[in-house]
Amino acid sequence: MDNRLRVLRAERSWSQAELAERLAVSRQTVNAIETGKYDPSLPLAFRIAALFGLAIEAIFTPDGATPPGPAAP
Amino acid sequence: MSSSSDLIRAKQRLFGCELSPNDNRNLQRFNVWCLVWAIAFVAATLAFARGGVAPFSPAAWLLVVVPTVAAVQTLRAYHHFLREADELQRKIHLEALALGFGVGILFMMSARLLSRAGLPELDVNDGIVVMALTFAFGIWRASRRYA
């Protein structure tokens, strides 16, 4: 699954460690999600979406799909 | 930054896994119980091997109960770690458990057949060692994969 997590994190000048702390996960988890090696669980995906104030679909897209605009629900 | 924190971070970088403080704490608790279990098991084994422990005596039961209690506490500590763990760590550990269990069973079943075919009989502890080593390898492999 593709995601915009790295971009969204960079827009807020957060490090991976800072984002991990806000999401209550390890830095390794954040890195694995950003690099596409790991897809988050649904609860974590919802927490990510809530943290950035976006819909889940605005952050995560199936491989190869075009991401929709960043509008919140 | 303390030297112990640096050591933990260096170890985590080496093995490709990074634990949250909560996971680290829970895993340390598990490690302590593992150590207690190992010491109790070895001490009980040596005590029985030395002889002088009457069958079904209070001493004999004590030598059985103490390592067993330590083992139960170890399992509870690991279960607690898994339940509280960061989801990626939980995935890594479950993958390693599956690998260790599968390879261990495969080894023990194959060893049994091989002993029937003429190879030396193996002890059940050999299978446990294979399980433990394969589990450790599984942790390392999965941690590197998601690093």
Backbone of each chain as ProteinMPNN parsed JSONL, in Angstrom:
{"seq_chain_A": "MDNRLRVLRAERSWSQAELAERLAVSRQTVNAIETGKYDPSLPLAFRIAALFGLAIEAIFTPDGATPPGPAAP", "coords_chain_A": {"N_chain_A": [[0.838, -1.182, 0.0], [0.514, 2.214, -0.844], [1.56, 5.338, 0.635], [1.26, 8.633, 2.102], [2.682, 9.357, 4.263], [5.314, 10.14, 4.909], [5.555, 12.547, 3.585], [3.545, 14.089, 4.814], [4.504, 14.115, 7.403], [6.9, 15.49, 7.063], [5.938, 17.979, 6.338], [5.184, 18.987, 8.736], [7.493, 19.132, 10.026], [8.301, 17.053, 11.708], [10.198, 14.542, 13.322], [10.82, 11.024, 12.697], [10.82, 9.734, 15.111], [9.422, 11.519, 16.723], [6.892, 11.471, 15.53], [6.313, 8.798, 15.973], [6.109, 8.756, 18.727], [3.826, 10.334, 19.103], [1.944, 8.688, 17.996], [2.089, 6.527, 19.593], [3.659, 4.298, 18.951], [6.53, 2.357, 17.857], [9.582, 3.819, 16.551], [10.56, 2.295, 14.54], [8.265, 1.132, 13.493], [6.99, 3.358, 12.335], [8.894, 4.0, 10.385], [8.846, 1.637, 8.866], [6.259, 1.729, 7.846], [6.355, 4.085, 6.316], [8.237, 3.385, 4.378], [6.907, 1.502, 3.038], [7.102, -1.144, 3.77], [5.495, -2.226, 5.63], [2.074, -2.486, 6.39], [-0.166, -0.545, 8.233], [-2.282, -1.485, 11.034], [-5.896, -1.325, 11.193], [-6.883, 0.234, 13.436], [-4.538, 1.74, 13.974], [-4.217, 3.068, 11.551], [-6.467, 4.689, 11.6], [-5.785, 6.269, 13.789], [-3.588, 7.595, 12.755], [-4.793, 9.029, 10.69], [-6.5, 10.65, 12.178], [-4.638, 12.133, 13.591], [-3.439, 13.695, 11.609], [-5.604, 14.968, 10.665], [-7.005, 14.137, 8.421], [-8.753, 12.159, 5.928], [-8.602, 8.562, 5.891], [-8.25, 7.549, 3.342], [-7.003, 9.617, 2.094], [-4.47, 9.451, 2.892], [-3.538, 6.823, 2.703], [-3.256, 4.599, -0.02], [-4.227, 2.024, -2.307], [-1.717, -0.029, -3.88], [-0.37, 1.588, -6.651], [-2.654, 3.047, -7.2], [-4.234, 6.26, -7.785], [-3.799, 8.832, -5.508], [-6.456, 10.465, -3.723], [-7.523, 13.943, -3.287], [-6.316, 15.959, -0.54], [-8.484, 16.501, 1.188], [-10.285, 16.754, 4.242], [-12.697, 14.558, 5.798]], "CA_chain_A": [[0.0, 0.0, 0.0], [1.263, 3.487, -0.872], [1.08, 6.298, 1.631], [1.859, 9.972, 2.091], [3.061, 9.621, 5.643], [6.582, 10.873, 4.974], [5.29, 13.934, 3.148], [2.775, 14.757, 5.868], [5.403, 14.299, 8.554], [7.867, 16.541, 6.712], [5.229, 19.27, 6.342], [5.094, 19.442, 10.126], [8.872, 19.087, 10.573], [8.419, 16.045, 12.764], [11.071, 13.4, 13.056], [10.104, 9.75, 12.817], [10.672, 9.443, 16.54], [8.34, 12.368, 17.249], [5.636, 10.923, 15.024], [6.101, 7.523, 16.668], [5.656, 9.059, 20.089], [2.433, 10.821, 19.025], [1.084, 7.561, 17.625], [2.312, 5.455, 20.584], [4.275, 3.123, 18.324], [7.981, 2.506, 17.807], [10.102, 4.508, 15.368], [10.685, 1.264, 13.509], [6.945, 0.988, 12.872], [6.794, 4.514, 11.462], [9.798, 3.834, 9.24], [8.377, 0.527, 8.04], [5.067, 2.199, 7.13], [6.78, 5.066, 5.3], [8.976, 2.722, 3.296], [6.021, 0.534, 2.394], [7.403, -2.521, 4.163], [4.489, -2.675, 6.585], [0.798, -1.769, 6.348], [-0.654, -0.442, 9.603], [-3.598, -2.038, 11.351], [-6.97, -0.338, 11.042], [-6.847, 1.234, 14.524], [-3.398, 2.645, 13.798], [-4.518, 3.908, 10.39], [-7.417, 5.706, 12.064], [-5.048, 7.218, 14.647], [-2.777, 8.421, 11.852], [-5.706, 9.95, 10.005], [-6.978, 11.644, 13.154], [-3.512, 13.002, 13.93], [-3.205, 14.652, 10.524], [-6.867, 15.615, 10.303], [-7.34, 13.75, 7.046], [-9.38, 10.851, 5.752], [-7.622, 7.489, 5.691], [-8.0, 7.414, 1.906], [-6.129, 10.714, 1.67], [-3.117, 9.123, 3.341], [-3.183, 5.48, 2.214], [-3.908, 4.181, -1.261], [-3.733, 0.722, -2.783], [-0.562, 0.095, -4.771], [-0.603, 1.994, -8.037], [-3.842, 3.892, -7.366], [-3.973, 7.699, -7.661], [-4.359, 9.296, -4.247], [-7.394, 11.58, -3.837], [-7.076, 15.185, -2.687], [-6.101, 15.861, 0.895], [-9.596, 17.064, 1.947], [-10.758, 15.991, 5.405], [-14.099, 14.116, 5.626]], "C_chain_A": [[0.89, 1.256, 0.0], [0.729, 4.415, 0.213], [1.857, 7.604, 1.53], [2.416, 10.35, 3.461], [4.33, 10.468, 5.742], [6.378, 12.344, 4.612], [4.574, 14.704, 4.262], [3.635, 15.042, 7.092], [6.362, 15.448, 8.301], [7.214, 17.913, 6.73], [5.153, 19.858, 7.746], [6.466, 19.444, 10.819], [8.994, 18.164, 11.77], [9.443, 15.005, 12.357], [10.233, 12.128, 13.153], [9.848, 9.413, 14.291], [9.527, 10.251, 17.151], [6.984, 11.841, 16.796], [5.303, 9.625, 15.743], [5.556, 7.763, 18.072], [4.203, 9.522, 20.085], [1.456, 9.697, 18.723], [1.196, 6.393, 18.609], [2.768, 4.157, 19.919], [5.796, 3.345, 18.323], [8.389, 3.253, 16.537], [10.23, 3.529, 14.214], [9.362, 1.071, 12.766], [6.696, 2.138, 11.906], [7.646, 4.373, 10.2], [9.308, 2.74, 8.298], [7.128, 0.923, 7.246], [5.479, 3.144, 6.009], [7.469, 4.409, 4.114], [8.147, 1.651, 2.603], [6.29, -0.915, 2.759], [6.322, -3.098, 5.069], [3.234, -1.82, 6.426], [0.226, -1.726, 7.757], [-1.991, -1.148, 9.783], [-4.643, -0.934, 11.201], [-6.994, 0.676, 12.189], [-5.704, 2.228, 14.367], [-3.641, 3.574, 12.617], [-5.487, 5.019, 10.778], [-6.719, 6.743, 12.95], [-4.195, 8.149, 13.81], [-3.656, 9.466, 11.184], [-6.179, 11.047, 10.957], [-5.864, 12.63, 13.499], [-3.297, 14.075, 12.873], [-4.485, 15.354, 10.08], [-7.298, 15.319, 8.883], [-8.108, 12.444, 7.051], [-8.288, 9.809, 5.528], [-7.242, 7.388, 4.219], [-7.088, 8.515, 1.376], [-4.676, 10.434, 2.052], [-2.65, 7.799, 2.734], [-3.96, 5.166, 0.941], [-3.393, 2.802, -1.645], [-2.585, 0.939, -3.754], [-0.978, 0.506, -6.176], [-1.799, 2.895, -8.232], [-3.449, 5.342, -7.193], [-4.59, 8.2, -6.359], [-5.343, 10.438, -4.472], [-6.804, 12.825, -3.195], [-7.029, 15.075, -1.178], [-7.261, 16.367, 1.744], [-9.999, 16.138, 3.081], [-12.21, 15.593, 5.164], [-15.074, 15.144, 6.203]], "O_chain_A": [[1.873, 1.343, 0.736], [-0.415, 4.286, 0.649], [2.946, 7.669, 0.96], [2.594, 11.529, 3.767], [4.412, 11.391, 6.552], [6.938, 13.247, 5.234], [4.954, 15.824, 4.602], [3.503, 16.086, 7.731], [6.615, 16.272, 9.179], [7.851, 18.902, 7.094], [5.068, 21.073, 7.919], [6.582, 19.715, 12.014], [9.706, 18.462, 12.728], [9.539, 14.634, 11.187], [9.095, 12.148, 13.625], [8.798, 8.881, 14.653], [8.765, 9.749, 17.977], [6.042, 11.773, 17.585], [4.146, 9.378, 16.084], [4.66, 7.059, 18.536], [3.431, 9.145, 20.967], [0.296, 9.737, 19.133], [0.49, 5.393, 18.478], [2.321, 3.068, 20.276], [6.277, 4.398, 18.742], [7.63, 3.311, 15.569], [10.033, 3.889, 13.054], [9.349, 0.869, 11.552], [6.242, 1.919, 10.783], [7.17, 4.601, 9.088], [9.35, 2.898, 7.078], [6.96, 0.498, 6.103], [5.005, 3.017, 4.88], [7.296, 4.839, 2.973], [8.626, 0.976, 1.692], [5.758, -1.822, 2.12], [6.241, -4.312, 5.255], [3.311, -0.594, 6.34], [0.138, -2.763, 8.416], [-2.729, -1.378, 8.825], [-4.305, 0.245, 11.095], [-7.117, 1.874, 11.933], [-5.882, 3.424, 14.6], [-3.3, 4.755, 12.684], [-5.342, 6.158, 10.334], [-7.014, 7.936, 12.877], [-4.083, 9.339, 14.104], [-3.302, 10.643, 11.121], [-6.249, 12.219, 10.587], [-6.117, 13.821, 13.679], [-3.007, 15.226, 13.197], [-4.45, 16.232, 9.218], [-7.893, 16.167, 8.219], [-8.118, 11.715, 8.043], [-7.2, 10.121, 5.044], [-6.079, 7.172, 3.878], [-6.471, 8.358, 0.323], [-3.764, 11.113, 1.581], [-1.504, 7.675, 2.303], [-5.158, 5.432, 0.841], [-2.252, 2.453, -1.342], [-2.499, 1.992, -4.385], [-1.819, -0.134, -6.807], [-1.967, 3.463, -9.311], [-2.453, 5.643, -6.535], [-5.785, 8.009, -6.132], [-5.1, 11.297, -5.32], [-5.714, 12.777, -2.625], [-7.645, 14.179, -0.601], [-7.059, 16.645, 2.926], [-10.052, 14.918, 2.925], [-12.893, 16.252, 4.381], [-16.287, 14.943, 6.149]]}, "seq_chain_B": "MSSSSDLIRAKQRLFGCELSPNDNRNLQRFNVWCLVWAIAFVAATLAFARGGVAPFSPAAWLLVVVPTVAAVQTLRAYHHFLREADELQRKIHLEALALGFGVGILFMMSARLLSRAGLPELDVNDGIVVMALTFAFGIWRASRRYA", "coords_chain_B": {"N_chain_B": [[22.657, 12.056, 27.443], [22.342, 8.748, 28.688], [24.815, 6.167, 29.239], [23.811, 3.614, 29.308], [21.448, 3.863, 27.87], [22.543, 4.461, 25.389], [23.775, 2.045, 24.903], [21.618, 0.291, 24.698], [20.389, 1.364, 22.447], [22.394, 0.939, 20.538], [22.501, -1.828, 20.491], [19.957, -2.373, 19.563], [20.115, -1.249, 17.033], [21.96, -2.939, 15.879], [20.659, -5.42, 15.809], [18.542, -4.692, 14.323], [16.074, -4.02, 15.367], [13.814, -1.84, 17.013], [12.688, -0.903, 20.034], [9.842, 0.364, 21.746], [9.789, 2.325, 24.786], [8.001, 1.094, 26.568], [7.732, -1.49, 25.5], [10.36, -2.292, 25.737], [10.665, -2.348, 28.495], [8.813, -4.341, 29.192], [9.911, -6.513, 27.867], [12.329, -6.758, 29.153], [11.443, -7.562, 31.64], [10.455, -10.051, 30.968], [12.876, -11.241, 30.212], [14.204, -11.331, 32.656], [12.636, -13.158, 34.097], [13.067, -15.367, 32.468], [15.74, -15.851, 33.017], [15.614, -16.462, 35.734], [14.118, -18.786, 35.588], [15.841, -20.407, 34.094], [18.025, -20.658, 35.857], [16.774, -21.874, 38.049], [15.942, -24.248, 36.868], [18.35, -25.473, 36.085], [19.58, -25.718, 38.602], [17.785, -27.436, 39.89], [18.002, -29.689, 38.252], [20.685, -30.385, 38.642], [20.602, -30.933, 41.36], [18.943, -33.189, 41.461], [20.518, -34.908, 39.963], [22.713, -35.2, 41.544], [21.794, -36.869, 43.431], [20.272, -38.334, 46.407], [17.866, -37.182, 46.84], [14.832, -38.074, 47.857], [12.3, -39.951, 46.207], [9.178, -38.419, 45.568], [9.356, -36.923, 47.856], [9.148, -33.993, 50.032], [11.28, -32.31, 49.314], [11.827, -33.173, 46.732], [9.452, -32.468, 45.399], [9.601, -29.723, 45.742], [11.789, -29.125, 44.156], [10.683, -29.57, 41.731], [8.469, -27.879, 41.628], [9.391, -25.205, 41.952], [10.995, -24.471, 39.565], [8.89, -24.826, 37.774], [6.971, -22.922, 38.504], [8.482, -20.662, 37.983], [8.679, -20.975, 35.237], [6.007, -20.673, 34.439], [5.599, -18.008, 35.168], [7.38, -16.835, 33.405], [6.16, -17.386, 30.956], [3.791, -15.936, 31.308], [4.837, -13.367, 31.467], [5.848, -13.085, 28.877], [3.523, -13.325, 27.387], [2.193, -11.054, 28.3], [3.949, -9.116, 27.301], [3.551, -9.535, 24.518], [0.845, -8.862, 24.217], [0.834, -6.167, 24.907], [2.56, -5.11, 23.118], [3.969, -2.962, 20.592], [2.505, -2.903, 17.351], [3.991, -3.776, 15.158], [6.174, -5.043, 16.329], [4.79, -7.114, 17.564], [3.956, -8.523, 15.347], [6.443, -9.303, 14.314], [7.372, -10.978, 16.384], [5.374, -12.974, 16.412], [5.683, -14.086, 13.881], [8.23, -15.155, 14.217], [7.738, -16.982, 16.27], [6.055, -18.784, 14.95], [7.81, -19.773, 13.026], [9.841, -20.914, 14.646], [8.381, -22.845, 16.102], [7.373, -24.428, 14.02], [9.727, -25.372, 12.691], [10.926, -26.657, 14.849], [9.087, -28.729, 15.442], [9.192, -30.087, 13.014], [11.852, -30.897, 13.073], [11.876, -32.612, 15.328], [10.061, -34.609, 14.638], [11.281, -35.59, 12.336], [13.706, -36.413, 13.401], [12.893, -38.511, 14.967], [12.052, -40.379, 13.044], [14.47, -40.717, 11.711], [15.997, -41.876, 13.71], [14.799, -44.314, 13.876], [15.633, -45.243, 11.497], [18.217, -45.761, 11.969], [19.978, -43.795, 12.849], [21.585, -42.014, 15.603], [19.694, -41.83, 18.661], [17.905, -38.942, 19.582], [17.673, -36.455, 22.212], [14.782, -35.009, 23.841], [15.326, -32.439, 24.565], [17.013, -31.54, 22.61], [15.361, -30.888, 20.483], [14.056, -28.724, 21.602], [16.12, -26.914, 21.84], [16.653, -26.473, 19.131], [14.222, -25.274, 18.411], [14.36, -22.915, 19.963], [16.66, -21.645, 18.959], [15.907, -21.308, 16.287], [13.72, -19.64, 16.618], [15.031, -17.352, 17.622], [16.557, -16.711, 15.393], [14.45, -16.17, 13.672], [13.377, -13.829, 14.81], [15.498, -12.073, 14.401], [15.643, -12.117, 11.585], [13.099, -11.167, 10.75], [13.105, -8.678, 11.982], [15.157, -7.356, 10.608], [14.002, -7.319, 8.102], [11.94, -5.477, 8.342], [13.259, -3.233, 8.986]], "CA_chain_B": [[22.138, 10.706, 27.18], [23.083, 7.832, 29.542], [25.541, 5.138, 28.493], [22.954, 2.43, 29.17], [20.545, 4.147, 26.739], [23.343, 4.314, 24.169], [24.016, 0.61, 24.699], [20.358, -0.284, 24.229], [20.166, 1.819, 21.066], [23.381, 0.274, 19.685], [22.065, -3.221, 20.372], [18.773, -2.405, 18.712], [20.522, -0.987, 15.635], [22.672, -4.13, 15.42], [19.703, -6.467, 15.52], [17.525, -4.174, 13.41], [14.777, -3.799, 15.991], [13.786, -0.708, 17.932], [11.542, -1.097, 20.905], [9.373, 1.504, 22.515], [10.167, 2.149, 26.201], [7.094, 0.131, 27.19], [8.117, -2.818, 25.01], [11.663, -2.595, 26.328], [10.424, -2.675, 29.902], [8.135, -5.646, 29.251], [10.84, -7.547, 27.419], [13.32, -6.929, 30.228], [10.762, -8.366, 32.67], [10.46, -11.42, 30.431], [14.26, -11.74, 30.277], [14.524, -11.634, 34.06], [11.969, -14.427, 34.439], [13.804, -16.411, 31.736], [16.971, -16.128, 33.76], [15.215, -17.142, 36.977], [13.701, -20.13, 35.182], [17.037, -21.161, 33.7], [18.805, -20.959, 37.073], [16.014, -22.845, 38.843], [15.933, -25.523, 36.152], [19.69, -26.06, 36.195], [19.797, -26.083, 40.001], [16.976, -28.626, 40.181], [18.598, -30.812, 37.505], [21.921, -30.776, 39.339], [20.234, -31.514, 42.659], [18.466, -34.556, 41.209], [21.637, -35.714, 39.456], [23.622, -35.493, 42.677], [21.209, -37.942, 44.226], [19.947, -37.992, 47.787], [16.508, -36.618, 46.908], [13.92, -39.214, 47.859], [11.136, -39.769, 45.329], [7.927, -37.908, 46.138], [9.619, -36.212, 49.114], [8.937, -32.538, 49.903], [12.4, -31.718, 48.569], [11.638, -33.501, 45.303], [8.368, -31.629, 44.889], [10.095, -28.352, 45.694], [12.671, -29.032, 42.982], [9.82, -29.552, 40.533], [7.525, -26.752, 41.658], [10.053, -23.894, 41.795], [11.205, -24.165, 38.133], [7.603, -24.767, 37.073], [6.411, -21.604, 38.791], [9.287, -19.699, 37.209], [8.297, -21.136, 33.824], [4.683, -20.064, 34.262], [5.794, -16.55, 35.226], [8.044, -16.455, 32.151], [5.137, -17.389, 29.904], [2.89, -14.809, 31.569], [5.561, -12.138, 31.114], [5.923, -13.005, 27.418], [2.164, -13.063, 26.928], [1.955, -9.643, 28.59], [4.717, -8.358, 26.307], [2.898, -9.629, 23.202], [-0.433, -8.142, 24.234], [1.077, -4.727, 25.019], [3.613, -4.697, 22.184], [3.795, -2.249, 19.341], [1.949, -3.907, 16.446], [5.032, -4.355, 14.296], [6.916, -5.981, 17.182], [3.943, -8.289, 17.752], [4.025, -9.264, 14.079], [7.778, -9.906, 14.245], [7.453, -12.091, 17.342], [4.483, -14.057, 16.003], [6.341, -14.753, 12.755], [9.351, -15.938, 14.759], [7.159, -18.117, 17.008], [5.576, -19.748, 13.956], [8.994, -20.41, 12.431], [10.486, -21.755, 15.664], [7.519, -23.987, 16.392], [7.326, -25.302, 12.846], [11.021, -26.038, 12.497], [11.127, -27.548, 15.985], [8.249, -29.922, 15.241], [9.765, -30.795, 11.871], [13.093, -31.517, 13.536], [11.627, -33.715, 16.263], [9.426, -35.705, 13.909], [12.292, -36.161, 11.442], [14.707, -37.089, 14.233], [12.312, -39.78, 15.393], [12.127, -41.292, 11.902], [15.878, -40.996, 11.433], [16.507, -42.808, 14.723], [14.271, -45.633, 13.478], [16.426, -45.673, 10.338], [19.543, -46.163, 12.405], [20.807, -42.714, 13.401], [21.501, -41.968, 17.073], [18.486, -41.277, 19.267], [18.117, -37.596, 20.131], [16.926, -36.109, 23.423], [13.744, -34.006, 23.577], [15.926, -31.109, 24.738], [17.617, -31.129, 21.332], [14.302, -30.225, 19.733], [13.794, -27.432, 22.233], [17.239, -26.042, 21.448], [16.404, -26.095, 17.73], [13.112, -24.308, 18.441], [14.813, -21.637, 20.53], [17.595, -21.017, 18.018], [15.148, -20.895, 15.106], [12.95, -18.472, 17.047], [15.955, -16.211, 17.676], [16.847, -16.374, 13.991], [13.231, -15.568, 13.127], [13.311, -12.458, 15.321], [16.535, -11.306, 13.696], [15.297, -11.997, 10.167], [11.934, -10.291, 10.59], [13.499, -7.317, 12.385], [15.925, -6.774, 9.5], [13.099, -7.125, 6.977], [11.131, -4.287, 8.555], [14.115, -2.12, 9.426]], "C_chain_B": [[22.988, 9.694, 27.961], [23.758, 6.766, 28.695], [24.684, 3.894, 28.334], [21.952, 2.638, 28.038], [21.289, 3.99, 25.431], [23.544, 2.848, 23.848], [22.774, -0.071, 24.144], [20.136, 0.089, 22.773], [21.13, 1.128, 20.106], [22.974, -1.173, 19.437], [20.875, -3.321, 19.434], [19.136, -2.152, 17.253], [21.172, -2.227, 15.052], [21.692, -5.21, 14.998], [18.55, -5.986, 14.647], [16.167, -3.981, 14.042], [14.88, -2.621, 16.946], [12.527, -0.811, 18.757], [11.139, 0.21, 21.555], [9.768, 1.274, 23.973], [9.302, 1.111, 26.904], [7.472, -1.299, 26.795], [9.441, -3.245, 25.63], [11.509, -3.055, 27.762], [9.805, -4.071, 30.016], [9.069, -6.778, 28.852], [11.918, -7.804, 28.47], [12.728, -7.793, 31.338], [10.74, -9.836, 32.241], [11.858, -12.03, 30.548], [14.644, -12.129, 31.707], [13.9, -12.97, 34.46], [12.613, -15.604, 33.702], [15.036, -16.839, 32.505], [16.66, -16.897, 35.041], [14.857, -18.597, 36.661], [14.917, -20.988, 34.862], [17.837, -21.581, 34.934], [18.096, -22.029, 37.893], [16.05, -24.224, 38.195], [17.278, -26.234, 36.29], [19.956, -26.536, 37.621], [19.024, -27.35, 40.347], [17.57, -29.857, 39.489], [19.848, -31.316, 38.203], [21.606, -31.454, 40.669], [19.749, -32.949, 42.493], [19.618, -35.453, 40.785], [22.59, -36.109, 40.578], [23.117, -36.669, 43.505], [20.872, -37.466, 45.627], [18.586, -37.336, 47.94], [15.53, -37.782, 46.778], [12.731, -38.931, 46.958], [9.914, -39.338, 46.124], [8.131, -37.227, 47.5], [9.302, -34.73, 48.92], [10.052, -31.85, 49.112], [12.252, -31.954, 47.075], [10.558, -32.617, 44.692], [8.801, -30.18, 44.768], [10.958, -28.132, 44.452], [11.879, -29.039, 41.678], [9.007, -28.261, 40.489], [8.218, -25.42, 41.365], [10.353, -23.576, 40.318], [9.891, -24.049, 37.362], [6.938, -23.409, 37.277], [7.165, -20.526, 38.012], [8.925, -19.761, 35.726], [6.955, -20.473, 33.534], [4.802, -18.539, 34.261], [6.461, -16.04, 33.954], [7.022, -16.374, 31.025], [4.173, -16.224, 30.081], [3.554, -13.496, 31.162], [5.627, -11.98, 29.591], [4.557, -12.699, 26.824], [1.803, -11.592, 27.137], [2.695, -8.752, 27.589], [3.991, -8.347, 24.96], [1.616, -8.808, 23.156], [-0.228, -6.628, 24.212], [1.969, -4.203, 23.891], [3.081, -3.813, 21.056], [3.423, -3.277, 18.264], [2.992, -4.53, 15.517], [5.868, -5.362, 15.087], [6.124, -7.252, 17.39], [3.997, -9.168, 16.503], [5.363, -9.996, 13.969], [7.857, -11.126, 15.16], [6.56, -13.249, 16.933], [5.056, -14.817, 14.81], [7.468, -15.655, 13.261], [8.843, -17.157, 15.526], [6.7, -19.198, 16.042], [6.756, -20.512, 13.347], [9.638, -21.376, 13.412], [9.692, -23.007, 15.954], [7.526, -24.965, 15.228], [8.614, -26.077, 12.646], [11.293, -27.026, 13.631], [10.353, -28.85, 15.839], [8.821, -30.774, 14.105], [11.024, -31.556, 12.29], [12.808, -32.752, 14.388], [10.975, -34.905, 15.567], [10.445, -36.393, 12.997], [13.322, -36.948, 12.239], [14.192, -38.454, 14.668], [12.403, -40.811, 14.27], [13.568, -41.692, 11.628], [16.457, -41.972, 12.452], [16.01, -44.215, 14.437], [15.069, -46.186, 12.308], [17.863, -45.995, 10.713], [20.406, -45.072, 12.974], [20.651, -42.668, 14.923], [20.218, -41.299, 17.542], [18.797, -39.895, 19.847], [17.248, -37.372, 21.365], [15.872, -35.053, 23.071], [14.302, -32.592, 23.719], [16.571, -30.613, 23.446], [16.584, -30.383, 20.483], [14.006, -28.837, 20.292], [14.89, -26.433, 21.879], [17.043, -25.557, 20.009], [15.289, -25.058, 17.649], [13.594, -22.937, 18.884], [15.735, -20.909, 19.555], [16.859, -20.518, 16.768], [14.294, -19.672, 15.424], [13.836, -17.228, 17.062], [16.315, -15.753, 16.268], [15.644, -15.68, 13.353], [13.074, -14.115, 13.568], [14.291, -11.578, 14.54], [16.125, -11.055, 12.251], [14.135, -11.029, 9.95], [12.281, -8.845, 10.964], [14.268, -6.63, 11.268], [15.008, -6.46, 8.321], [12.324, -5.818, 7.13], [11.951, -3.074, 8.996], [14.18, -1.016, 8.374]], "O_chain_B": [[24.216, 9.76, 27.912], [23.332, 6.491, 27.573], [24.807, 3.185, 27.336], [21.635, 1.692, 27.317], [20.746, 3.453, 24.465], [23.495, 2.44, 22.687], [22.858, -0.901, 23.239], [19.747, -0.749, 21.959], [20.748, 0.769, 18.992], [23.087, -1.681, 18.321], [20.791, -4.236, 18.614], [18.555, -2.748, 16.346], [20.972, -2.545, 13.88], [21.866, -5.843, 13.957], [17.682, -6.773, 14.271], [15.184, -3.793, 13.324], [15.901, -2.428, 17.606], [11.42, -0.806, 18.219], [11.979, 1.052, 21.873], [10.054, 0.141, 24.358], [9.792, 0.341, 27.731], [7.525, -2.196, 27.635], [9.622, -4.404, 26.001], [12.138, -4.022, 28.193], [10.229, -4.88, 30.841], [9.025, -7.866, 29.427], [12.362, -8.938, 28.65], [13.411, -8.644, 31.907], [10.974, -10.738, 33.046], [12.008, -13.19, 30.935], [15.324, -13.131, 31.929], [14.552, -13.808, 35.083], [12.698, -16.707, 34.242], [15.335, -18.027, 32.629], [17.35, -17.856, 35.389], [15.247, -19.515, 37.381], [15.018, -22.136, 35.294], [18.271, -22.728, 35.037], [18.723, -22.973, 38.375], [16.172, -25.24, 38.879], [17.34, -27.43, 36.574], [20.493, -27.625, 37.827], [19.549, -28.236, 41.022], [17.631, -30.937, 40.076], [20.051, -32.523, 38.34], [22.258, -32.425, 41.054], [20.099, -33.824, 43.285], [19.696, -36.612, 41.192], [23.187, -37.186, 40.569], [23.881, -37.362, 44.177], [21.156, -36.324, 45.988], [18.193, -36.971, 49.048], [15.417, -38.396, 45.717], [12.21, -37.816, 46.938], [9.658, -39.841, 47.219], [7.159, -36.985, 48.215], [9.198, -34.258, 47.788], [9.799, -30.925, 48.34], [12.511, -31.069, 46.259], [10.73, -32.082, 43.597], [8.427, -29.487, 43.822], [10.87, -27.098, 43.789], [12.359, -28.567, 40.648], [8.876, -27.633, 39.438], [7.691, -24.599, 40.614], [9.991, -22.494, 39.858], [9.788, -23.271, 36.414], [6.409, -22.82, 36.335], [6.566, -19.604, 37.458], [8.871, -18.736, 35.046], [6.787, -19.801, 32.517], [4.175, -17.864, 33.445], [6.151, -14.948, 33.478], [7.015, -15.424, 30.241], [3.779, -15.593, 29.1], [2.911, -12.62, 30.584], [5.479, -10.873, 29.074], [4.439, -11.917, 25.88], [1.19, -10.962, 26.274], [2.148, -7.768, 27.093], [3.833, -7.296, 24.337], [1.34, -8.135, 22.163], [-0.998, -5.894, 23.592], [2.117, -2.992, 23.728], [1.927, -3.909, 20.638], [3.955, -4.387, 18.255], [2.87, -5.696, 15.14], [6.226, -6.418, 14.565], [6.688, -8.346, 17.397], [4.073, -10.394, 16.591], [5.41, -11.162, 13.58], [8.351, -12.18, 14.758], [6.951, -14.405, 17.093], [4.935, -16.039, 14.73], [7.635, -16.779, 12.788], [9.434, -18.235, 15.45], [6.923, -20.385, 16.278], [6.705, -21.73, 13.178], [9.946, -22.515, 13.062], [10.249, -24.101, 16.043], [7.666, -26.173, 15.417], [8.595, -27.292, 12.454], [11.831, -28.108, 13.398], [10.885, -29.935, 16.078], [8.923, -31.996, 14.208], [11.226, -32.709, 11.907], [13.418, -33.804, 14.197], [11.288, -36.059, 15.862], [10.473, -37.62, 12.897], [13.762, -38.016, 11.814], [14.945, -39.426, 14.731], [12.778, -41.961, 14.497], [13.857, -42.855, 11.348], [17.305, -42.798, 12.113], [16.702, -45.194, 14.715], [15.183, -47.398, 12.126], [18.641, -46.451, 9.874], [21.466, -45.357, 13.531], [19.695, -43.22, 15.468], [19.72, -40.353, 16.932], [19.814, -39.702, 20.514], [16.216, -38.02, 21.537], [16.045, -34.294, 22.118], [13.817, -31.659, 23.078], [16.665, -29.407, 23.216], [16.898, -29.376, 19.847], [13.739, -27.897, 19.543], [14.619, -25.255, 21.648], [17.242, -24.38, 19.709], [15.395, -24.081, 16.908], [13.277, -21.924, 18.261], [15.605, -19.702, 19.351], [17.154, -19.438, 16.256], [14.161, -18.772, 14.596], [13.437, -16.172, 16.571], [16.371, -14.555, 15.989], [15.798, -14.726, 12.59], [12.676, -13.266, 12.771], [13.947, -10.487, 14.085], [16.239, -9.937, 11.747], [14.19, -10.172, 9.068], [11.802, -7.904, 10.331], [14.056, -5.445, 11.009], [15.203, -5.466, 7.622], [12.08, -5.127, 6.141], [11.4, -2.026, 9.335], [14.854, -0.007, 8.579]]}, "name": "protein", "num_of_chains": 2, "seq": "MDNRLRVLRAERSWSQAELAERLAVSRQTVNAIETGKYDPSLPLAFRIAALFGLAIEAIFTPDGATPPGPAAPMSSSSDLIRAKQRLFGCELSPNDNRNLQRFNVWCLVWAIAFVAATLAFARGGVAPFSPAAWLLVVVPTVAAVQTLRAYHHFLREADELQRKIHLEALALGFGVGILFMMSARLLSRAGLPELDVNDGIVVMALTFAFGIWRASRRYA"}
